[in-house]
Amino acid sequence: MDIENRKKESIEFGKNLQGADVYYRDSWECDYFSINGKCFGMMTKDLITLKNKPEDILAMSDLYSDVSPGYYASKKHWNSIKLNAKQLSNEEIRNLIEISYNLVLDKLTKKEKNSILEGK
């Protein structure tokens, strides 16, 4: 698996989500995925860490050896995925990015959510 290609695809996908921003955060040495200032992902040179439903966290790590509960994050709400994972396709990783985005979007206030979804 070409890690650099996977990273580029993940960043582009994240940037194309309504109201999302992806930028390199020097202080954390990672690409930071956010919506309205709220984090929905962090990507280092080896891992991408994404928010997930608590009931899916352990299931993911049981199912895939390349997935573990969040590295340097709440293990109840975050999964870390090795970027060189062969068990997960780029499409599956994009799906996990979108799940993470939607979990954070759903926690925003109605006003914030409407502003994002209306493109303001």
KOLDO-789396 format. One record per residue: y negated, z, x negated of N, C-alpha, C, O in turn; chain; residue number from 1. Coordinates in nm, 2 decimals, always signed. Example, Ala and Ser with C-alpha at 12.3 -4.5 7.8 and 13.67 -1.06 7.14 Angstrom:
<rs>
R      nv      nw      nu     cav     caw     cau      cv      cw      cu      ov      ow      ou  ch    i
R   +0.57   +0.78   -1.32   +0.45   +0.78   -1.23   +0.33   +0.78   -1.32   +0.33   +0.85   -1.42   A    1
R   +0.22   +0.71   -1.28   +0.11   +0.71   -1.37   +0.00   +0.79   -1.29   -0.11   +0.80   -1.34   A    2
</rs>
This chain:
<rs>
R      nv      nw      nu     cav     caw     cau      cv      cw      cu      ov      ow      ou  ch    i
R   +0.12   +0.00   -0.08   +0.00   +0.00   +0.00   -0.12   +0.00   -0.09   -0.13   +0.08   -0.18   A    1
R   -0.22   -0.09   -0.06   -0.34   -0.10   -0.14   -0.44   +0.01   -0.08   -0.50   -0.01   +0.03   A    2
R   -0.46   +0.11   -0.16   -0.54   +0.22   -0.11   -0.69   +0.18   -0.09   -0.75   +0.22   +0.01   A    3
R   -0.74   +0.10   -0.18   -0.88   +0.06   -0.17   -0.90   -0.02   -0.05   -1.01   +0.00   +0.02   A    4
R   -0.81   -0.11   -0.01   -0.82   -0.19   +0.11   -0.82   -0.10   +0.23   -0.89   -0.12   +0.32   A    5
R   -0.72   +0.00   +0.23   -0.71   +0.09   +0.34   -0.84   +0.17   +0.36   -0.88   +0.19   +0.47   A    6
R   -0.90   +0.21   +0.25   -1.02   +0.29   +0.26   -1.13   +0.21   +0.32   -1.20   +0.25   +0.41   A    7
R   -1.15   +0.08   +0.27   -1.25   -0.01   +0.32   -1.23   -0.03   +0.47   -1.33   -0.02   +0.54   A    8
R   -1.11   -0.06   +0.51   -1.08   -0.08   +0.65   -1.12   +0.04   +0.74   -1.17   +0.03   +0.85   A    9
R   -1.08   +0.16   +0.69   -1.10   +0.28   +0.76   -1.25   +0.31   +0.77   -1.30   +0.35   +0.88   A   10
R   -1.33   +0.29   +0.67   -1.47   +0.30   +0.67   -1.54   +0.21   +0.77   -1.62   +0.25   +0.85   A   11
R   -1.50   +0.08   +0.76   -1.56   -0.02   +0.85   -1.52   +0.01   +1.00   -1.61   +0.00   +1.08   A   12
R   -1.40   +0.05   +1.02   -1.36   +0.09   +1.16   -1.45   +0.21   +1.21   -1.50   +0.21   +1.32   A   13
R   -1.46   +0.31   +1.12   -1.54   +0.43   +1.16   -1.68   +0.39   +1.19   -1.74   +0.44   +1.29   A   14
R   -1.74   +0.30   +1.11   -1.88   +0.26   +1.13   -1.90   +0.19   +1.26   -2.01   +0.19   +1.31   A   15
R   -1.80   +0.12   +1.30   -1.81   +0.04   +1.42   -1.79   +0.11   +1.55   -1.80   +0.06   +1.66   A   16
R   -1.75   +0.24   +1.54   -1.74   +0.32   +1.66   -1.88   +0.36   +1.71   -1.97   +0.39   +1.63   A   17
R   -1.90   +0.35   +1.84   -2.03   +0.37   +1.90   -2.10   +0.50   +1.85   -2.04   +0.61   +1.88   A   18
R   -2.21   +0.49   +1.79   -2.29   +0.61   +1.74   -2.24   +0.68   +1.62   -2.29   +0.78   +1.58   A   19
R   -2.13   +0.62   +1.56   -2.07   +0.69   +1.44   -2.14   +0.64   +1.31   -2.20   +0.54   +1.31   A   20
R   -2.13   +0.73   +1.21   -2.19   +0.70   +1.08   -2.08   +0.74   +0.98   -2.01   +0.84   +1.00   A   21
R   -2.07   +0.66   +0.88   -1.98   +0.69   +0.77   -2.06   +0.67   +0.64   -2.12   +0.57   +0.61   A   22
R   -2.07   +0.78   +0.56   -2.14   +0.77   +0.43   -2.08   +0.86   +0.33   -2.00   +0.95   +0.36   A   23
R   -2.11   +0.83   +0.20   -2.05   +0.91   +0.09   -2.13   +1.04   +0.08   -2.26   +1.03   +0.07   A   24
R   -2.07   +1.15   +0.09   -2.13   +1.28   +0.07   -2.10   +1.34   -0.07   -1.99   +1.38   -0.09   A   25
R   -2.20   +1.33   -0.15   -2.19   +1.37   -0.29   -2.14   +1.51   -0.31   -2.05   +1.54   -0.39   A   26
R   -2.20   +1.60   -0.23   -2.16   +1.74   -0.25   -2.02   +1.77   -0.22   -1.96   +1.87   -0.27   A   27
R   -1.95   +1.69   -0.14   -1.81   +1.71   -0.10   -1.72   +1.61   -0.17   -1.60   +1.62   -0.16   A   28
R   -1.78   +1.51   -0.24   -1.71   +1.40   -0.30   -1.61   +1.33   -0.21   -1.50   +1.31   -0.24   A   29
R   -1.67   +1.29   -0.09   -1.58   +1.23   +0.00   -1.67   +1.13   +0.09   -1.79   +1.15   +0.10   A   30
R   -1.60   +1.04   +0.16   -1.67   +0.96   +0.26   -1.66   +1.05   +0.39   -1.55   +1.10   +0.43   A   31
R   -1.77   +1.07   +0.45   -1.79   +1.16   +0.57   -1.81   +1.08   +0.69   -1.90   +1.00   +0.70   A   32
R   -1.72   +1.10   +0.79   -1.73   +1.03   +0.92   -1.79   +1.13   +1.02   -1.75   +1.24   +1.04   A   33
R   -1.91   +1.09   +1.08   -1.97   +1.18   +1.17   -2.03   +1.11   +1.30   -2.05   +0.98   +1.29   A   34
R   -2.04   +1.18   +1.40   -2.11   +1.14   +1.52   -2.20   +1.25   +1.56   -2.17   +1.36   +1.59   A   35
R   -2.33   +1.21   +1.57   -2.44   +1.30   +1.61   -2.44   +1.43   +1.52   -2.46   +1.54   +1.56   A   36
R   -2.41   +1.40   +1.39   -2.41   +1.51   +1.29   -2.28   +1.59   +1.29   -2.27   +1.69   +1.21   A   37
R   -2.18   +1.56   +1.38   -2.06   +1.64   +1.38   -1.95   +1.56   +1.31   -1.93   +1.44   +1.33   A   38
R   -1.88   +1.63   +1.23   -1.77   +1.56   +1.15   -1.65   +1.53   +1.23   -1.60   +1.61   +1.31   A   39
R   -1.60   +1.40   +1.21   -1.47   +1.37   +1.27   -1.37   +1.31   +1.17   -1.26   +1.27   +1.20   A   40
R   -1.42   +1.31   +1.04   -1.32   +1.27   +0.93   -1.39   +1.29   +0.80   -1.51   +1.28   +0.78   A   41
R   -1.30   +1.30   +0.70   -1.34   +1.31   +0.56   -1.23   +1.23   +0.48   -1.11   +1.25   +0.50   A   42
R   -1.28   +1.15   +0.39   -1.18   +1.07   +0.31   -1.22   +1.08   +0.16   -1.33   +1.05   +0.12   A   43
R   -1.12   +1.13   +0.09   -1.13   +1.14   -0.06   -1.06   +1.02   -0.12   -1.02   +0.92   -0.05   A   44
R   -1.04   +1.02   -0.25   -0.97   +0.90   -0.31   -0.82   +0.90   -0.27   -0.76   +0.79   -0.28   A   45
R   -0.76   +1.01   -0.23   -0.62   +1.01   -0.20   -0.58   +1.04   -0.05   -0.48   +1.00   +0.00   A   46
R   -0.68   +1.10   +0.02   -0.65   +1.15   +0.16   -0.75   +1.12   +0.26   -0.87   +1.10   +0.22   A   47
R   -0.71   +1.11   +0.39   -0.81   +1.10   +0.49   -0.77   +1.22   +0.59   -0.66   +1.23   +0.63   A   48
R   -0.87   +1.30   +0.62   -0.85   +1.42   +0.70   -0.92   +1.40   +0.83   -1.04   +1.37   +0.84   A   49
R   -0.84   +1.40   +0.94   -0.89   +1.37   +1.08   -0.86   +1.48   +1.18   -0.76   +1.55   +1.17   A   50
R   -0.95   +1.50   +1.27   -0.93   +1.59   +1.38   -0.82   +1.54   +1.47   -0.80   +1.42   +1.49   A   51
R   -0.74   +1.64   +1.53   -0.63   +1.60   +1.62   -0.61   +1.71   +1.72   -0.66   +1.82   +1.70   A   52
R   -0.54   +1.68   +1.82   -0.51   +1.79   +1.92   -0.42   +1.89   +1.86   -0.32   +1.85   +1.79   A   53
R   -0.44   +2.02   +1.88   -0.36   +2.12   +1.82   -0.21   +2.10   +1.84   -0.13   +2.13   +1.75   A   54
R   -0.17   +2.06   +1.96   -0.03   +2.04   +1.99   +0.03   +1.92   +1.91   +0.15   +1.91   +1.90   A   55
R   -0.05   +1.83   +1.85   +0.00   +1.72   +1.78   +0.00   +1.74   +1.63   +0.06   +1.66   +1.55   A   56
R   -0.07   +1.84   +1.58   -0.08   +1.87   +1.44   +0.05   +1.88   +1.37   +0.09   +1.81   +1.28   A   57
R   +0.13   +1.98   +1.42   +0.26   +2.00   +1.35   +0.36   +1.89   +1.38   +0.44   +1.85   +1.30   A   58
R   +0.35   +1.83   +1.50   +0.44   +1.72   +1.53   +0.42   +1.60   +1.44   +0.52   +1.54   +1.39   A   59
R   +0.29   +1.57   +1.40   +0.27   +1.47   +1.31   +0.33   +1.50   +1.17   +0.39   +1.41   +1.11   A   60
R   +0.31   +1.62   +1.12   +0.36   +1.65   +0.99   +0.51   +1.66   +0.99   +0.58   +1.64   +0.89   A   61
R   +0.57   +1.70   +1.11   +0.72   +1.70   +1.11   +0.77   +1.55   +1.12   +0.88   +1.52   +1.06   A   62
R   +0.70   +1.46   +1.18   +0.74   +1.32   +1.19   +0.72   +1.24   +1.07   +0.80   +1.16   +1.03   A   63
R   +0.61   +1.27   +0.99   +0.58   +1.19   +0.88   +0.56   +1.28   +0.75   +0.48   +1.37   +0.76   A   64
R   +0.63   +1.25   +0.65   +0.62   +1.33   +0.52   +0.48   +1.31   +0.46   +0.44   +1.39   +0.38   A   65
R   +0.41   +1.20   +0.49   +0.28   +1.17   +0.43   +0.16   +1.23   +0.51   +0.05   +1.21   +0.48   A   66
R   +0.20   +1.31   +0.61   +0.10   +1.38   +0.69   +0.12   +1.53   +0.68   +0.23   +1.58   +0.69   A   67
R   +0.01   +1.60   +0.66   +0.02   +1.75   +0.66   -0.10   +1.81   +0.73   -0.20   +1.74   +0.76   A   68
R   -0.08   +1.94   +0.77   -0.20   +2.00   +0.84   -0.32   +2.00   +0.74   -0.30   +1.99   +0.62   A   69
R   -0.44   +2.00   +0.80   -0.56   +1.97   +0.72   -0.57   +2.04   +0.59   -0.56   +2.16   +0.58   A   70
R   -0.60   +1.96   +0.49   -0.63   +2.00   +0.35   -0.77   +2.05   +0.34   -0.86   +1.97   +0.37   A   71
R   -0.80   +2.17   +0.31   -0.93   +2.23   +0.31   -1.00   +2.22   +0.44   -1.12   +2.20   +0.45   A   72
R   -0.92   +2.23   +0.55   -0.98   +2.22   +0.69   -0.89   +2.31   +0.77   -0.78   +2.35   +0.73   A   73
R   -0.93   +2.34   +0.89   -0.85   +2.42   +0.99   -0.72   +2.35   +1.01   -0.71   +2.24   +1.07   A   74
R   -0.61   +2.41   +0.98   -0.48   +2.35   +0.99   -0.44   +2.35   +1.14   -0.34   +2.28   +1.17   A   75
R   -0.51   +2.41   +1.23   -0.49   +2.41   +1.37   -0.54   +2.28   +1.43   -0.49   +2.23   +1.54   A   76
R   -0.65   +2.23   +1.38   -0.72   +2.11   +1.44   -0.73   +1.99   +1.35   -0.78   +1.89   +1.40   A   77
R   -0.68   +1.99   +1.23   -0.70   +1.87   +1.14   -0.57   +1.84   +1.08   -0.49   +1.92   +1.04   A   78
R   -0.55   +1.70   +1.06   -0.44   +1.65   +0.98   -0.49   +1.58   +0.86   -0.60   +1.52   +0.86   A   79
R   -0.42   +1.59   +0.75   -0.45   +1.51   +0.63   -0.34   +1.41   +0.61   -0.22   +1.44   +0.62   A   80
R   -0.38   +1.28   +0.58   -0.29   +1.17   +0.57   -0.31   +1.11   +0.43   -0.42   +1.08   +0.39   A   81
R   -0.20   +1.10   +0.36   -0.21   +1.03   +0.23   -0.25   +0.89   +0.25   -0.19   +0.82   +0.33   A   82
R   -0.34   +0.84   +0.17   -0.39   +0.70   +0.19   -0.28   +0.60   +0.14   -0.29   +0.48   +0.18   A   83
R   -0.19   +0.64   +0.06   -0.09   +0.55   +0.02   +0.04   +0.56   +0.11   +0.14   +0.51   +0.07   A   84
R   +0.02   +0.62   +0.22   +0.13   +0.64   +0.32   +0.19   +0.51   +0.36   +0.12   +0.42   +0.41   A   85
R   +0.32   +0.49   +0.34   +0.39   +0.37   +0.38   +0.44   +0.38   +0.53   +0.47   +0.29   +0.59   A   86
R   +0.45   +0.51   +0.57   +0.51   +0.54   +0.71   +0.41   +0.50   +0.82   +0.45   +0.48   +0.93   A   87
R   +0.28   +0.50   +0.78   +0.18   +0.47   +0.88   +0.11   +0.34   +0.85   +0.07   +0.32   +0.74   A   88
R   +0.10   +0.25   +0.95   +0.03   +0.13   +0.93   -0.13   +0.15   +0.93   -0.17   +0.26   +0.98   A   89
R   -0.20   +0.05   +0.89   -0.35   +0.06   +0.90   -0.39   +0.08   +1.05   -0.48   +0.15   +1.08   A   90
R   -0.32   +0.01   +1.14   -0.35   +0.02   +1.28   -0.33   +0.16   +1.33   -0.41   +0.21   +1.41   A   91
R   -0.22   +0.22   +1.29   -0.19   +0.36   +1.33   -0.30   +0.46   +1.27   -0.34   +0.55   +1.34   A   92
R   -0.35   +0.43   +1.15   -0.45   +0.52   +1.10   -0.58   +0.49   +1.17   -0.66   +0.59   +1.20   A   93
R   -0.61   +0.37   +1.21   -0.73   +0.34   +1.29   -0.72   +0.41   +1.43   -0.82   +0.47   +1.48   A   94
R   -0.60   +0.42   +1.48   -0.58   +0.49   +1.61   -0.61   +0.64   +1.59   -0.67   +0.70   +1.68   A   95
R   -0.57   +0.70   +1.48   -0.59   +0.84   +1.45   -0.74   +0.86   +1.43   -0.79   +0.97   +1.47   A   96
R   -0.81   +0.77   +1.37   -0.96   +0.78   +1.35   -1.02   +0.78   +1.49   -1.11   +0.86   +1.51   A   97
R   -0.98   +0.69   +1.58   -1.04   +0.69   +1.71   -1.01   +0.81   +1.79   -1.09   +0.86   +1.87   A   98
R   -0.89   +0.87   +1.78   -0.86   +1.00   +1.84   -0.95   +1.10   +1.80   -1.00   +1.18   +1.88   A   99
R   -0.97   +1.11   +1.67   -1.06   +1.21   +1.61   -1.20   +1.20   +1.66   -1.27   +1.30   +1.70   A  100
R   -1.25   +1.08   +1.66   -1.38   +1.04   +1.71   -1.40   +1.09   +1.85   -1.50   +1.15   +1.89   A  101
R   -1.30   +1.06   +1.94   -1.31   +1.09   +2.08   -1.30   +1.24   +2.10   -1.36   +1.29   +2.19   A  102
R   -1.22   +1.31   +2.02   -1.22   +1.46   +2.04   -1.35   +1.52   +2.01   -1.40   +1.61   +2.08   A  103
R   -1.42   +1.47   +1.91   -1.56   +1.52   +1.87   -1.66   +1.47   +1.98   -1.74   +1.55   +2.02   A  104
R   -1.65   +1.35   +2.02   -1.74   +1.30   +2.12   -1.73   +1.38   +2.25   -1.83   +1.41   +2.31   A  105
R   -1.61   +1.41   +2.29   -1.59   +1.49   +2.41   -1.65   +1.63   +2.41   -1.67   +1.69   +2.51   A  106
R   -1.67   +1.68   +2.29   -1.73   +1.82   +2.27   -1.88   +1.82   +2.27   -1.95   +1.92   +2.28   A  107
R   -1.94   +1.70   +2.27   -2.09   +1.69   +2.27   -2.14   +1.72   +2.41   -2.07   +1.71   +2.51   A  108
R   -2.27   +1.75   +2.42   -2.33   +1.78   +2.55   -2.33   +1.65   +2.63   -2.32   +1.54   +2.57   A  109
R   -2.34   +1.66   +2.76   -2.35   +1.54   +2.84   -2.47   +1.45   +2.80   -2.46   +1.33   +2.79   A  110
R   -2.58   +1.51   +2.77   -2.70   +1.44   +2.73   -2.67   +1.36   +2.60   -2.71   +1.25   +2.58   A  111
R   -2.62   +1.43   +2.50   -2.59   +1.37   +2.37   -2.49   +1.25   +2.39   -2.50   +1.15   +2.33   A  112
R   -2.38   +1.28   +2.46   -2.28   +1.18   +2.49   -2.34   +1.05   +2.55   -2.31   +0.94   +2.51   A  113
R   -2.42   +1.08   +2.66   -2.48   +0.96   +2.73   -2.57   +0.88   +2.63   -2.58   +0.76   +2.64   A  114
R   -2.65   +0.95   +2.55   -2.74   +0.89   +2.46   -2.66   +0.80   +2.36   -2.70   +0.69   +2.33   A  115
R   -2.55   +0.85   +2.31   -2.46   +0.77   +2.22   -2.40   +0.65   +2.29   -2.40   +0.54   +2.24   A  116
R   -2.34   +0.67   +2.41   -2.27   +0.57   +2.48   -2.37   +0.46   +2.53   -2.33   +0.35   +2.55   A  117
R   -2.50   +0.50   +2.56   -2.60   +0.40   +2.60   -2.66   +0.33   +2.48   -2.75   +0.24   +2.50   A  118
R   -2.63   +0.38   +2.36   -2.68   +0.31   +2.24   -2.82   +0.35   +2.21   -2.89   +0.27   +2.15   A  119
R   -2.87   +0.46   +2.25   -3.01   +0.50   +2.22   -3.02   +0.58   +2.09   -3.13   +0.62   +2.06   A  120
</rs>
